[in-house]
Amino acid sequence: MCGIAGFVARGIGDPARRLAAMTTVIAHRGPDDHGAYLTTAGHGSSSVALGHRRLAIIDLAGGRQPIEDATGRIHLVFNGEIYNFRELREELREKGYEFSSSSDTEVLLRAYQAFGPGCVDRLSGMFAFAVWDARTETLILARDRFGKKPLFVREEGGSIVFASEIKALLAYGGRPPAVDETAVWDYLAYRYVPGPATLFLGVRKVPPGVWLEWHEGRVVEHRYYTPPDGRPREPAPVPIDPVGAFLDVLDAAVDRRMVSDVPFGAFLSGGIDSSAIVALMTRHSEIPIATFSVGFGESRYSELDYARAVATQFGTRHHELTISHEDVMAHLPEAVRYRDAPVAEPSDIPILLLSREAARSVKMVLTGEGADEILGGYPKHVFERYADLYQRIPAFVRDRAVWPLVRALPYRFRRAKTALATLGLHPWEDRMPRWFGALSPAERAELVQGLGEGSGDAERRGRGIQFDCAPGGSALRRILYFDQTSWLPDNLLERGDRMTMAASLEARMPFVDHELAAFVSALPDRYRVRGTRTKWILREAMRRVLPKAILERPKVGFRVPVNEWFRGRMREYLCDHLTGPGSVTRKYYRRRELDRILAEHFNGRQNHEKLLWCLLNLEVWHRIYAAPYRTA
């Protein structure tokens, strides 16, 4: 796991200094080593630079970067891990390639020599890499299938700059990017900025499953992977024992991710996802697994008891961390700096602090991230599983019979009311912001002012966010496809990468595995959601392994009690940021409407936790980033 940065730029001064500035600001991604490659192109008119920061996990003595071939033609910097590097190395040896190290980086270099950019099809792992071909003067940038490893680019005047984090692009210098108001609208609609956009105008993400080709100032995008839920489900016989076959695939995914030359462990929340990973890890380890859990002083929000029970059952070396609202307030700006974006959910801060605790004793952890998006683990997946049936009810029946009952439900059933209201939206793409966002289009129109046009455009853009999935797919497959191509890479995987790498800790996610995704996508929907039971096949697979209390307990998620904190301990902090004299973003909102929202939350009439956290983080981000940069 590492950080990479570089550029091909025309007419710049002191390229070595620029590259050093870029790699210095991402030193947390690789404190073990650093390297650089500098040359010129275009008959000396352009500077070429590749920079690297290394966190050594495999082949500690070897694996230095940038790495080049014997001819000096191909130069490579790489962030991530190739899990099948041993199998690839044997395949390449049979083709006549020789190796001088045991690192996966050298395997990637040889694979590129053998197969060109198409080598990405053969890789199993998480990666973002850059290749400079000195003969053709071509830059290749590639990202893994699901976007587990980040890669950002900025193009201007025929030049291209790339890096693992946006802060490195800003350190490059040049004209400061403006704040992208369109992306701000998208953030208010979804609570994160769907890719490839970012909050910085002109800075974009390399999409997951894509490699870019830059040559003579022109960029061409090549897509090599689409999650299988975005394609029609091919009729195929269900395995005789689908649950057992699923367990074999998951177990293999865990085993692949345990290849390491350094101590490693696992994050353990006590939920079924992380508990399943720990259970399978113990099958492949001769020594006790190190596990790490975080909780809060408020017992009803803490899952430490569940995590402790799993740790005891599997004999792990268990570590616990307890945090408070003071920790959240103290570390929120820091988390925003590491993400270069607003923190979409409060759980970023506990993950950041837990990563630092884990980094005291290990350099790599396995996590349960991605299980919900691959296997269907959210309440919305239950509703979408039956959305097609709901849509078949004539509209006049829904309006006259169903809706009067829904509106009569008391406030405590607000989530069910929201779900039924969302299912009534058609086309189905209009439902997506409702599942993810904190504000409906009408609510945004009431609250927001002074931010230019674009509220309704957020929904129209939403229909273009990876909605090229199979038109005949079920509603469940469609929302899972959205999860896998937007919510997962642009929020959850981004969170996991930034918060762990801030502590120089590598995180690996067995559930986010393209072979596992292909297996479950080939099964009928009932193997993911059955009745009201989510992740059905995982629960069945772990029935003989995990305690019943873990298997059957309702989904909690990594809850941070900001709902209560905003009414008490964080109230002053919240008001200062949103309405105080130092607020940067208060100009975006109608004060009367914002005051109403705050009052409703403070007096307990409504729970605006999600919205207020969203607005608070937008303010924190503006205080850090919007001051040096202008608004478009």
C-alpha positions as CSV (number, residue, x, y, z in Angstrom):
1,M,0.0,0.0,0.0
2,C,1.4,3.3,-1.0
3,G,0.8,6.8,-2.5
4,I,1.6,7.8,-6.0
5,A,1.8,11.2,-7.8
6,G,3.2,12.6,-11.0
7,F,2.7,14.6,-14.1
8,V,3.4,15.3,-17.7
9,A,3.5,19.0,-18.0
10,R,4.6,21.6,-20.5
11,G,6.7,24.6,-19.8
12,I,7.0,24.3,-16.0
13,G,9.9,25.2,-13.8
14,D,11.6,23.0,-11.2
15,P,9.7,19.7,-11.8
16,A,11.7,18.0,-9.0
17,R,10.5,20.5,-6.5
18,R,6.9,20.2,-7.6
19,L,7.1,16.4,-7.4
20,A,8.7,16.5,-4.0
21,A,5.9,18.8,-2.8
22,M,3.3,16.4,-4.1
23,T,4.8,13.3,-2.4
24,T,5.5,15.1,0.8
25,V,1.8,15.8,1.5
26,I,0.9,12.2,1.1
27,A,3.8,10.8,3.2
28,H,1.3,9.3,5.6
29,R,0.4,6.8,2.8
30,G,4.0,5.5,2.7
31,P,6.4,6.4,5.5
32,D,8.8,3.5,4.8
33,D,10.4,4.7,1.6
34,H,10.1,7.2,-1.3
35,G,11.4,7.4,-4.8
36,A,11.1,9.5,-8.0
37,Y,11.6,9.3,-11.7
38,L,12.1,12.5,-13.8
39,T,12.7,12.9,-17.5
40,T,11.5,15.0,-20.4
41,A,9.3,14.4,-23.4
42,G,8.3,16.2,-26.6
43,H,11.9,17.1,-27.5
44,G,12.4,18.6,-24.1
45,S,9.3,20.8,-24.0
46,S,7.5,18.7,-21.4
47,S,8.5,17.5,-17.9
48,V,7.6,13.9,-16.9
49,A,7.6,12.9,-13.3
50,L,6.6,9.8,-11.3
51,G,6.7,9.9,-7.5
52,H,6.1,7.2,-4.9
53,R,5.7,6.8,-1.1
54,R,5.9,3.2,0.2
55,L,4.2,1.3,3.0
56,A,6.1,-2.0,2.8
57,I,3.8,-5.0,3.2
58,I,5.3,-7.6,0.8
59,D,9.0,-8.1,0.1
60,L,10.2,-5.6,2.6
61,A,13.8,-5.4,1.2
62,G,12.7,-5.3,-2.5
63,G,9.7,-3.6,-4.1
64,R,11.2,-0.2,-4.4
65,Q,9.5,2.2,-6.8
66,P,9.5,3.7,-9.3
67,I,10.5,0.5,-11.1
68,E,11.6,0.2,-14.7
69,D,12.3,-2.5,-17.3
70,A,15.8,-3.4,-18.4
71,T,15.5,-1.3,-21.5
72,G,14.5,1.9,-19.7
73,R,11.3,2.1,-21.7
74,I,8.6,1.3,-19.2
75,H,8.5,3.1,-15.8
76,L,5.8,2.3,-13.2
77,V,4.5,3.5,-9.8
78,F,1.9,1.4,-8.1
79,N,-0.4,1.7,-5.1
80,G,-2.1,-1.4,-3.8
81,E,-1.7,-5.1,-3.6
82,I,-2.0,-7.8,-6.3
83,Y,-3.3,-10.9,-4.5
84,N,-2.7,-13.3,-7.4
85,F,0.9,-12.1,-8.0
86,R,2.4,-15.6,-7.4
87,E,0.2,-17.2,-10.0
88,L,0.9,-14.4,-12.4
89,R,4.6,-14.7,-11.8
90,E,4.6,-18.4,-12.7
91,E,2.6,-17.6,-15.9
92,L,5.1,-14.9,-16.9
93,R,8.1,-17.1,-16.2
94,E,6.7,-19.6,-18.6
95,K,6.6,-16.8,-21.2
96,G,10.3,-16.2,-20.5
97,Y,10.2,-13.3,-18.1
98,E,12.8,-13.2,-15.3
99,F,12.4,-11.8,-11.8
100,S,14.9,-10.3,-9.4
101,S,12.5,-9.9,-6.4
102,S,9.5,-11.4,-4.7
103,S,7.4,-8.3,-4.9
104,D,4.0,-7.9,-6.6
105,T,5.3,-4.6,-8.1
106,E,7.7,-6.4,-10.3
107,V,5.0,-8.9,-11.3
108,L,2.8,-5.9,-12.4
109,L,5.7,-4.5,-14.4
110,R,6.3,-7.8,-16.2
111,A,2.5,-8.2,-16.8
112,Y,2.4,-4.8,-18.4
113,Q,5.4,-5.7,-20.6
114,A,3.6,-8.9,-21.6
115,F,0.0,-7.7,-22.0
116,G,0.1,-3.9,-22.1
117,P,-2.7,-2.0,-20.4
118,G,-4.9,-5.1,-20.9
119,C,-3.0,-6.7,-18.0
120,V,-5.7,-5.2,-15.7
121,D,-8.0,-8.0,-16.7
122,R,-5.6,-10.5,-15.2
123,L,-5.2,-8.8,-11.8
124,S,-7.0,-9.8,-8.7
125,G,-6.5,-7.1,-6.1
126,M,-6.8,-3.4,-5.3
127,F,-4.6,-1.0,-7.2
128,A,-4.0,2.3,-8.9
129,F,-1.0,2.6,-11.0
130,A,0.8,4.8,-13.5
131,V,3.0,3.7,-16.4
132,W,5.2,6.0,-18.5
133,D,6.2,4.5,-21.9
134,A,9.3,6.5,-22.8
135,R,9.3,5.2,-26.4
136,T,5.8,6.2,-27.3
137,E,5.6,9.1,-24.8
138,T,2.3,7.7,-23.4
139,L,1.0,7.8,-19.9
140,I,-1.3,5.0,-18.7
141,L,-3.4,5.5,-15.5
142,A,-5.4,2.5,-14.2
143,R,-7.7,1.8,-11.3
144,D,-9.1,-1.5,-9.9
145,R,-12.5,-2.8,-10.6
146,F,-14.4,-1.4,-7.6
147,G,-12.3,1.6,-6.9
148,K,-10.7,0.4,-3.7
149,K,-7.6,2.5,-4.4
150,P,-8.0,6.1,-5.3
151,L,-6.6,8.0,-8.3
152,F,-7.3,11.7,-9.2
153,V,-6.4,13.7,-12.2
154,R,-6.3,17.3,-13.4
155,E,-5.9,18.3,-17.0
156,E,-5.0,21.8,-18.1
157,G,-3.4,23.1,-21.3
158,G,-2.4,19.7,-22.6
159,S,-0.8,18.8,-19.3
160,I,-2.0,16.1,-16.9
161,V,-1.3,15.8,-13.2
162,F,-2.3,12.7,-11.1
163,A,-2.1,11.6,-7.5
164,S,-3.6,9.2,-4.9
165,E,-5.1,12.2,-3.0
166,I,-6.4,15.6,-4.1
167,K,-4.1,17.4,-1.7
168,A,-1.1,16.2,-3.8
169,L,-2.7,17.8,-6.9
170,L,-3.1,21.1,-5.0
171,A,0.6,20.8,-3.9
172,Y,1.7,20.7,-7.5
173,G,0.9,24.4,-7.8
174,G,-0.4,26.1,-10.9
175,R,-3.7,27.9,-11.0
176,P,-5.8,27.0,-7.9
177,P,-9.0,25.1,-8.8
178,A,-12.4,26.7,-8.1
179,V,-15.0,25.2,-5.9
180,D,-17.4,23.4,-8.2
181,E,-21.0,24.6,-7.3
182,T,-22.5,21.7,-9.3
183,A,-20.7,19.3,-7.1
184,V,-22.0,21.1,-4.0
185,W,-25.5,20.6,-5.2
186,D,-24.7,16.9,-5.8
187,Y,-23.3,16.7,-2.2
188,L,-26.5,18.2,-0.8
189,A,-28.5,15.6,-2.9
190,Y,-26.5,12.5,-2.0
191,R,-24.4,13.4,1.0
192,Y,-21.3,12.7,-1.0
193,V,-20.1,13.7,-4.5
194,P,-20.7,11.0,-7.0
195,G,-17.7,10.4,-9.3
196,P,-16.0,11.3,-11.4
197,A,-16.7,14.8,-10.0
198,T,-15.1,16.3,-6.9
199,L,-15.7,19.5,-5.1
200,F,-12.8,21.0,-7.0
201,L,-13.6,22.2,-10.5
202,G,-11.4,20.4,-13.0
203,V,-10.3,17.7,-10.6
204,R,-11.8,14.3,-11.3
205,K,-11.6,10.7,-10.2
206,V,-10.4,8.0,-12.5
207,P,-13.5,5.8,-12.5
208,P,-13.3,2.3,-11.1
209,G,-12.7,-0.4,-13.7
210,V,-11.1,2.1,-16.1
211,W,-7.7,2.8,-17.5
212,L,-6.8,6.1,-19.1
213,E,-4.4,6.7,-22.0
214,W,-2.7,10.1,-22.3
215,H,-0.8,10.9,-25.4
216,E,0.2,14.3,-26.8
217,G,-2.3,16.2,-24.6
218,R,-5.3,13.9,-25.4
219,V,-6.9,11.5,-22.9
220,V,-8.9,8.4,-24.0
221,E,-10.8,6.4,-21.4
222,H,-11.0,2.6,-21.7
223,R,-13.5,0.6,-19.5
224,Y,-12.4,-2.9,-18.7
225,Y,-14.9,-3.9,-16.0
226,T,-18.6,-3.5,-15.2
227,P,-20.0,-5.0,-12.0
228,P,-22.2,-8.0,-13.0
229,D,-25.3,-6.6,-11.4
230,G,-25.2,-4.0,-14.2
231,R,-25.6,-6.8,-16.8
232,P,-28.5,-9.1,-17.5
233,R,-28.4,-12.2,-15.3
234,E,-27.5,-15.1,-17.5
235,P,-29.8,-18.1,-17.0
236,A,-27.6,-20.6,-15.2
237,P,-28.2,-23.6,-13.0
238,V,-28.0,-22.9,-9.3
239,P,-25.2,-25.0,-7.7
240,I,-26.4,-28.1,-5.8
241,D,-25.2,-26.5,-2.6
242,P,-25.2,-22.7,-3.2
243,V,-24.6,-21.8,0.4
244,G,-21.6,-24.1,0.6
245,A,-20.3,-22.9,-2.7
246,F,-20.6,-19.3,-1.6
247,L,-18.7,-20.0,1.6
248,D,-15.9,-21.5,-0.5
249,V,-15.7,-18.4,-2.6
250,L,-15.7,-16.1,0.4
251,D,-13.1,-18.3,2.2
252,A,-10.8,-18.1,-0.8
253,A,-11.2,-14.3,-0.9
254,V,-10.2,-14.1,2.8
255,D,-7.2,-16.4,2.2
256,R,-5.9,-14.3,-0.7
257,R,-5.9,-11.2,1.4
258,M,-3.9,-12.8,4.2
259,V,-0.7,-12.8,2.2
260,S,1.7,-10.5,4.0
261,D,5.2,-10.1,5.3
262,V,4.2,-7.9,8.2
263,P,1.8,-8.4,11.2
264,F,-1.9,-8.0,10.4
265,G,-5.3,-8.2,12.1
266,A,-8.9,-7.4,11.6
267,F,-11.5,-4.7,12.4
268,L,-14.3,-6.3,14.4
269,S,-17.6,-4.5,15.1
270,G,-19.5,-7.5,16.3
271,G,-21.8,-7.5,13.3
272,I,-22.1,-10.4,10.9
273,D,-19.8,-9.0,8.3
274,S,-16.7,-8.4,10.3
275,S,-17.4,-11.5,12.5
276,A,-17.5,-13.7,9.4
277,I,-14.2,-12.4,8.2
278,V,-12.6,-13.0,11.6
279,A,-14.1,-16.5,11.7
280,L,-12.6,-17.4,8.3
281,M,-9.3,-15.8,9.1
282,T,-8.8,-18.2,12.1
283,R,-9.0,-21.1,9.6
284,H,-5.8,-19.8,7.9
285,S,-3.8,-18.6,10.8
286,E,-1.7,-20.7,13.2
287,I,-1.5,-17.8,15.7
288,P,-4.3,-15.8,17.3
289,I,-5.7,-13.0,15.1
290,A,-5.4,-9.5,16.4
291,T,-8.8,-7.8,16.4
292,F,-9.7,-4.1,17.0
293,S,-13.0,-2.6,18.0
294,V,-14.3,0.9,18.8
295,G,-17.3,2.0,20.8
296,F,-18.9,4.9,22.7
297,G,-19.7,5.6,26.3
298,E,-23.4,5.5,25.5
299,S,-24.0,1.8,25.9
300,R,-27.0,1.5,23.5
301,Y,-24.8,2.8,20.6
302,S,-21.9,0.5,21.5
303,E,-21.3,-2.9,19.9
304,L,-18.3,-3.7,22.1
305,D,-20.1,-6.5,23.9
306,Y,-20.9,-8.3,20.6
307,A,-17.4,-7.8,19.4
308,R,-16.0,-9.1,22.7
309,A,-18.1,-12.2,22.4
310,V,-16.8,-13.0,18.9
311,A,-13.3,-12.3,20.0
312,T,-13.7,-14.7,22.9
313,Q,-15.2,-17.4,20.7
314,F,-12.3,-17.3,18.2
315,G,-9.5,-16.7,20.7
316,T,-8.3,-13.4,19.2
317,R,-5.9,-10.9,20.7
318,H,-8.6,-8.3,21.2
319,H,-8.1,-4.5,21.5
320,E,-10.8,-2.0,22.4
321,L,-11.1,1.8,22.0
322,T,-13.8,4.0,23.6
323,I,-14.3,7.5,22.3
324,S,-16.6,10.4,23.1
325,H,-18.2,13.5,21.5
326,E,-15.0,15.5,22.4
327,D,-13.1,13.1,20.1
328,V,-15.5,13.7,17.3
329,M,-15.3,17.5,17.6
330,A,-11.5,17.5,18.0
331,H,-10.8,15.2,15.0
332,L,-13.5,16.2,12.5
333,P,-11.4,18.9,10.7
334,E,-8.5,16.4,10.6
335,A,-10.8,13.7,9.0
336,V,-12.0,16.3,6.4
337,R,-8.3,17.1,5.6
338,Y,-7.5,13.5,5.0
339,R,-10.5,13.0,2.8
340,D,-10.1,16.3,1.0
341,A,-13.9,16.3,1.1
342,P,-16.8,16.6,3.6
343,V,-17.1,13.5,5.8
344,A,-20.4,11.9,4.7
345,E,-20.9,9.9,7.9
346,P,-19.8,10.4,11.5
347,S,-18.2,6.9,11.5
348,D,-15.1,8.3,9.7
349,I,-13.8,9.6,12.9
350,P,-14.0,6.4,14.9
351,I,-12.4,4.5,12.0
352,L,-9.6,7.1,11.9
353,L,-8.9,6.7,15.7
354,L,-9.2,2.9,15.6
355,S,-6.8,2.8,12.7
356,R,-4.2,4.7,14.8
357,E,-4.8,2.2,17.6
358,A,-4.4,-0.7,15.3
359,A,-1.2,0.7,13.7
360,R,0.5,0.4,17.0
361,S,0.8,-3.4,16.6
362,V,-0.1,-4.2,12.9
363,K,0.4,-2.7,9.4
364,M,-2.6,-4.3,7.7
365,V,-6.2,-5.2,8.6
366,L,-9.0,-7.1,7.0
367,T,-12.5,-5.5,7.3
368,G,-16.1,-6.4,6.5
369,E,-16.6,-3.3,4.3
370,G,-18.7,-3.9,1.1
371,A,-20.8,-6.8,2.3
372,D,-24.0,-4.7,2.2
373,E,-23.3,-3.4,-1.3
374,I,-22.4,-6.8,-2.8
375,L,-24.9,-9.1,-0.8
376,G,-27.8,-6.7,-0.2
377,G,-27.6,-5.7,3.4
378,Y,-29.6,-2.5,3.8
379,P,-33.3,-2.0,4.6
380,K,-33.7,-0.3,1.2
381,H,-32.7,-3.6,-0.5
382,V,-35.7,-5.3,1.2
383,F,-38.0,-2.5,-0.2
384,E,-36.4,-2.6,-3.7
385,R,-36.7,-6.4,-3.7
386,Y,-40.4,-6.0,-3.9
387,A,-40.5,-2.6,-5.7
388,D,-41.5,-4.2,-9.0
389,L,-44.6,-5.7,-7.3
390,Y,-45.5,-2.4,-5.6
391,Q,-45.3,-0.6,-8.9
392,R,-47.9,-3.0,-10.3
393,I,-50.5,-1.7,-7.9
394,P,-52.5,0.9,-9.9
395,A,-51.6,4.4,-9.0
396,F,-55.2,5.3,-8.0
397,V,-55.2,2.4,-5.5
398,R,-52.0,3.5,-4.0
399,D,-53.3,7.1,-3.8
400,R,-56.7,6.2,-2.3
401,A,-56.0,3.1,-0.2
402,V,-52.3,2.8,0.6
403,W,-51.3,6.5,1.1
404,P,-54.0,7.4,3.6
405,L,-52.7,4.6,5.8
406,V,-49.1,5.6,5.3
407,R,-49.8,9.2,6.3
408,A,-51.6,8.1,9.4
409,L,-48.5,6.3,10.7
410,P,-47.0,8.0,13.8
411,Y,-43.6,9.7,13.7
412,R,-41.7,6.6,15.0
413,F,-42.6,4.9,11.6
414,R,-41.0,7.7,9.6
415,R,-38.5,5.3,8.0
416,A,-41.3,3.1,6.7
417,K,-43.2,6.3,5.5
418,T,-40.1,7.5,3.7
419,A,-39.5,4.0,2.1
420,L,-43.1,3.8,0.8
421,A,-42.9,7.3,-0.5
422,T,-39.7,6.5,-2.3
423,L,-41.0,3.3,-3.8
424,G,-43.8,5.4,-5.4
425,L,-41.4,7.4,-7.4
426,H,-41.1,6.5,-11.1
427,P,-38.8,6.3,-13.0
428,W,-36.8,4.2,-10.6
429,E,-33.7,6.5,-10.9
430,D,-35.6,9.2,-9.0
431,R,-35.6,7.0,-6.0
432,M,-31.8,6.9,-5.6
433,P,-31.3,10.3,-4.0
434,R,-34.1,9.5,-1.5
435,W,-32.3,6.4,-0.2
436,F,-29.0,8.2,0.1
437,G,-29.6,11.9,0.6
438,A,-30.6,14.1,3.5
439,L,-32.9,16.5,1.5
440,S,-35.5,16.0,-1.2
441,P,-35.5,18.3,-4.2
442,A,-38.4,20.4,-2.7
443,E,-36.5,20.6,0.7
444,R,-33.3,21.7,-1.1
445,A,-35.3,24.4,-2.9
446,E,-36.7,25.7,0.4
447,L,-33.3,25.7,2.2
448,V,-30.7,26.7,-0.4
449,Q,-30.1,30.1,-1.9
450,G,-27.1,31.8,-3.3
451,L,-25.6,28.7,-4.8
452,G,-26.4,29.2,-8.4
453,E,-28.6,26.9,-10.4
454,G,-28.6,23.1,-10.2
455,S,-31.0,21.7,-7.6
456,G,-33.1,19.8,-10.1
457,D,-30.0,19.0,-12.1
458,A,-28.7,16.8,-9.3
459,E,-31.6,14.3,-10.0
460,R,-31.0,14.5,-13.7
461,R,-27.3,13.9,-13.2
462,G,-28.2,11.1,-10.9
463,R,-29.8,9.2,-13.8
464,G,-26.5,9.4,-15.6
465,I,-24.4,8.1,-12.6
466,Q,-23.7,4.6,-13.9
467,F,-27.3,4.0,-14.9
468,D,-26.3,2.1,-18.0
469,C,-27.3,-1.1,-16.3
470,A,-29.4,-3.7,-18.0
471,P,-33.0,-2.3,-18.6
472,G,-34.5,-5.7,-17.9
473,G,-32.8,-6.1,-14.5
474,S,-34.8,-6.3,-11.3
475,A,-35.1,-3.3,-9.0
476,L,-32.8,-5.0,-6.5
477,R,-30.1,-5.6,-9.0
478,R,-30.4,-2.0,-10.2
479,I,-29.9,-0.5,-6.7
480,L,-27.1,-2.9,-6.0
481,Y,-25.4,-1.7,-9.2
482,F,-25.8,1.8,-8.1
483,D,-24.3,0.9,-4.7
484,Q,-21.4,-0.8,-6.3
485,T,-20.6,1.9,-8.8
486,S,-21.3,5.1,-6.7
487,W,-22.0,4.7,-3.0
488,L,-19.3,2.1,-2.5
489,P,-16.4,3.7,-4.3
490,D,-17.2,7.3,-3.8
491,N,-18.1,7.1,-0.1
492,L,-17.4,3.9,1.7
493,L,-14.1,2.8,0.0
494,E,-12.9,6.3,0.0
495,R,-13.5,6.5,3.7
496,G,-11.8,3.2,4.3
497,D,-8.8,4.2,2.3
498,R,-8.3,7.7,3.7
499,M,-8.9,6.9,7.4
500,T,-6.7,3.9,7.5
501,M,-3.9,5.3,5.3
502,A,-3.9,8.4,7.6
503,A,-2.5,6.0,10.2
504,S,-0.2,4.3,7.6
505,L,-2.4,1.2,7.9
506,E,-3.5,-0.9,5.0
507,A,-7.1,-2.2,4.8
508,R,-8.2,-5.2,2.7
509,M,-11.9,-6.0,2.0
510,P,-12.7,-9.7,1.2
511,F,-16.3,-8.9,0.4
512,V,-15.3,-6.5,-2.3
513,D,-14.0,-9.2,-4.6
514,H,-14.9,-9.5,-8.3
515,E,-15.1,-13.3,-8.1
516,L,-17.5,-13.1,-5.1
517,A,-19.5,-10.5,-6.9
518,A,-19.8,-12.6,-10.0
519,F,-20.9,-15.6,-8.0
520,V,-23.7,-13.9,-6.1
521,S,-24.9,-12.0,-9.1
522,A,-25.4,-15.2,-11.0
523,L,-27.9,-16.4,-8.3
524,P,-31.6,-15.4,-8.2
525,D,-32.4,-12.4,-6.0
526,R,-33.8,-14.6,-3.3
527,Y,-30.3,-15.6,-2.3
528,R,-29.5,-12.1,-1.2
529,V,-32.8,-10.8,0.1
530,R,-35.5,-13.3,1.3
531,G,-38.6,-11.9,2.9
532,T,-37.2,-9.3,5.2
533,R,-33.9,-11.0,5.7
534,T,-30.9,-9.3,4.1
535,K,-27.6,-11.0,3.1
536,W,-29.5,-14.3,3.3
537,I,-26.8,-16.4,1.8
538,L,-24.1,-15.0,4.2
539,R,-26.3,-15.7,7.2
540,E,-27.0,-19.2,6.1
541,A,-23.3,-19.8,5.3
542,M,-22.2,-18.7,8.8
543,R,-25.0,-20.4,10.7
544,R,-22.7,-23.2,11.9
545,V,-19.8,-20.8,12.6
546,L,-21.1,-17.7,14.4
547,P,-23.3,-17.4,17.5
548,K,-27.0,-17.1,16.9
549,A,-27.0,-13.7,18.7
550,I,-24.7,-12.3,16.0
551,L,-26.6,-13.9,13.1
552,E,-30.1,-12.8,14.1
553,R,-29.6,-9.4,15.7
554,P,-31.0,-6.5,13.7
555,K,-28.6,-4.4,11.6
556,V,-27.2,-1.6,13.6
557,G,-24.4,-0.3,11.5
558,F,-21.6,1.8,12.8
559,R,-23.8,4.3,14.6
560,V,-22.4,7.5,16.2
561,P,-24.9,9.1,18.5
562,V,-24.7,12.6,16.9
563,N,-28.5,12.8,17.1
564,E,-28.3,13.2,20.8
565,W,-24.9,15.1,20.8
566,F,-26.4,17.8,18.5
567,R,-29.2,18.3,21.1
568,G,-26.7,18.5,23.9
569,R,-22.9,18.3,23.9
570,M,-22.3,19.4,20.3
571,R,-25.2,22.0,20.1
572,E,-22.9,25.0,20.5
573,Y,-20.3,23.6,18.1
574,L,-23.0,23.0,15.5
575,C,-24.6,26.4,15.8
576,D,-21.3,28.2,15.7
577,H,-20.4,26.5,12.4
578,L,-23.8,26.9,10.7
579,T,-25.1,30.3,11.9
580,G,-22.1,31.9,13.7
581,P,-20.3,35.0,12.4
582,G,-17.4,32.8,11.1
583,S,-19.7,30.6,9.0
584,V,-18.6,30.4,5.4
585,T,-21.6,28.5,4.1
586,R,-24.5,30.3,5.8
587,K,-24.8,32.5,2.7
588,Y,-26.0,29.3,0.9
589,Y,-29.1,29.0,3.1
590,R,-32.3,30.8,3.9
591,R,-31.8,31.7,7.6
592,R,-35.4,31.3,8.5
593,E,-35.5,27.8,7.1
594,L,-32.2,26.8,8.7
595,D,-33.4,28.1,12.1
596,R,-36.6,26.0,11.7
597,I,-34.6,22.9,11.0
598,L,-32.3,23.5,14.0
599,A,-35.3,24.2,16.3
600,E,-37.1,21.1,15.2
601,H,-34.1,19.0,16.0
602,F,-33.3,20.7,19.3
603,N,-36.8,20.3,20.6
604,G,-37.0,16.7,19.5
605,R,-39.9,17.1,17.1
606,Q,-37.8,15.8,14.2
607,N,-34.5,14.0,13.8
608,H,-32.5,16.1,11.3
609,E,-29.2,14.3,12.3
610,K,-28.3,13.3,8.7
611,L,-29.0,16.8,7.3
612,L,-27.2,18.7,10.0
613,W,-24.2,16.5,9.8
614,C,-24.1,17.0,6.1
615,L,-24.3,20.8,6.5
616,L,-21.7,20.8,9.3
617,N,-19.2,19.0,7.2
618,L,-19.7,21.2,4.2
619,E,-18.9,24.1,6.5
620,V,-15.8,22.5,7.9
621,W,-14.6,21.7,4.3
622,H,-15.2,25.3,3.2
623,R,-13.2,26.6,6.2
624,I,-10.2,24.4,5.2
625,Y,-10.4,24.6,1.4
626,A,-12.7,27.3,0.2
627,A,-10.6,30.2,1.7
628,P,-7.6,29.6,-0.6
629,Y,-9.8,28.9,-3.6
630,R,-12.6,30.8,-5.3
631,T,-16.1,29.6,-6.0
632,A,-17.1,29.0,-9.6
